[in-house]
Amino acid sequence: MGHDGIYVPTLLELTYKTGAGINAAAIAEAFANSYIAQAESLINCTCRKVFAVSPAAFTALPDTTKQLLTEVASSIAAIYAIQYDMSGFTTRVEAEDMINVLRDAALRGLAILRDKKTQAFLMTGSI
């Protein structure tokens, strides 16, 4: 099985955000693919737009668009990974703080992506 995320092109974007205390199983390829697919679907449904249907289509997007989609999708997926098992973190509060920071980033990014004028800009790189 290979990594099949579109908006999160490598697993590094996910593992960077989960922290050192993450359970290795939570970021294994099968789990990560599931988390990322769910995050991508959440983005598409929230925005009522599919930004890219394949890795090639994602690569063709402007860099700013790719970075924003990766930011949001990896933040959502990292929340799922941390929730899987919080026992590796120093305290549960530490894990919850990480989730809160990731949630804030995801919500901020979704608010930007949801705007139709911003979507038009993101697809072309100009207004």
ZICOR-V246875 format. One record per residue. N is the residue number from 0. RES is the residue in three letters. PSI is psi in whole degrees, 0 to 359 (* if undefined). NEAR is the number of other ideal C-beta (glycine too) atoms within 10 Angstrom. D_CENTER is the distance of its C-alpha to the mean C-alpha in whole Angstrom. Layout:
N:RES:PSI:NEAR:D_CENTER, N:RES:PSI:NEAR:D_CENTER
This chain:
0:MET:136:7:20, 1:GLY:169:5:18, 2:HIS:130:14:14, 3:ASP:23:12:13, 4:GLY:146:23:10, 5:ILE:305:22:10, 6:TYR:343:26:7, 7:VAL:88:29:6, 8:PRO:335:18:10, 9:THR:157:11:11, 10:LEU:345:18:10, 11:LEU:321:10:11, 12:GLU:327:20:8, 13:LEU:311:28:7, 14:THR:328:18:11, 15:TYR:324:10:12, 16:LYS:343:22:10, 17:THR:339:25:11, 18:GLY:172:16:15, 19:ALA:337:8:18, 20:GLY:3:16:19, 21:ILE:142:22:16, 22:ASN:131:17:18, 23:ALA:326:10:18, 24:ALA:329:11:18, 25:ALA:336:21:15, 26:ILE:12:20:13, 27:ALA:157:13:16, 28:GLU:315:12:15, 29:ALA:314:9:16, 30:PHE:314:18:14, 31:ALA:317:24:10, 32:ASN:319:18:11, 33:SER:313:12:12, 34:TYR:316:25:9, 35:ILE:319:27:6, 36:ALA:319:17:9, 37:GLN:318:14:9, 38:ALA:318:25:6, 39:GLU:319:23:7, 40:SER:320:13:10, 41:LEU:316:16:10, 42:ILE:311:23:9, 43:ASN:316:17:12, 44:CYS:318:10:14, 45:THR:320:13:14, 46:CYS:350:20:14, 47:ARG:42:9:17, 48:LYS:136:14:16, 49:VAL:114:13:14, 50:PHE:327:21:14, 51:ALA:137:18:14, 52:VAL:353:10:16, 53:SER:163:9:16, 54:PRO:325:14:15, 55:ALA:318:9:18, 56:ALA:323:12:17, 57:PHE:315:20:14, 58:THR:329:11:16, 59:ALA:346:11:18, 60:LEU:156:19:16, 61:PRO:151:14:17, 62:ASP:318:8:16, 63:THR:319:11:15, 64:THR:314:21:13, 65:LYS:316:18:11, 66:GLN:320:13:10, 67:LEU:316:20:9, 68:LEU:320:25:7, 69:THR:318:20:5, 70:GLU:310:20:6, 71:VAL:311:27:4, 72:ALA:319:28:2, 73:SER:327:32:2, 74:SER:315:25:4, 75:ILE:314:29:5, 76:ALA:323:32:5, 77:ALA:324:32:7, 78:ILE:313:22:9, 79:TYR:319:20:10, 80:ALA:318:26:11, 81:ILE:320:25:13, 82:GLN:332:13:15, 83:TYR:315:16:16, 84:ASP:109:15:19, 85:MET:1:19:19, 86:SER:341:9:22, 87:GLY:349:16:22, 88:PHE:157:20:21, 89:THR:314:10:24, 90:THR:164:10:24, 91:ARG:327:10:22, 92:VAL:321:10:22, 93:GLU:313:15:20, 94:ALA:318:21:17, 95:GLU:322:14:18, 96:ASP:319:12:18, 97:MET:317:20:14, 98:ILE:317:17:13, 99:ASN:317:11:14, 100:VAL:316:14:13, 101:LEU:320:21:9, 102:ARG:317:14:10, 103:ASP:316:11:12, 104:ALA:318:18:10, 105:ALA:315:22:8, 106:LEU:320:13:11, 107:ARG:314:13:12, 108:GLY:319:21:10, 109:LEU:322:16:11, 110:ALA:321:12:14, 111:ILE:313:15:14, 112:LEU:332:21:13, 113:ARG:333:14:15, 114:ASP:127:12:18, 115:LYS:323:10:20, 116:LYS:321:8:22, 117:THR:320:16:19, 118:GLN:317:17:17, 119:ALA:317:11:21, 120:PHE:315:15:20, 121:LEU:329:21:17, 122:MET:335:13:18, 123:THR:339:11:22, 124:GLY:4:11:21, 125:SER:165:7:24, 126:ILE:*:7:25
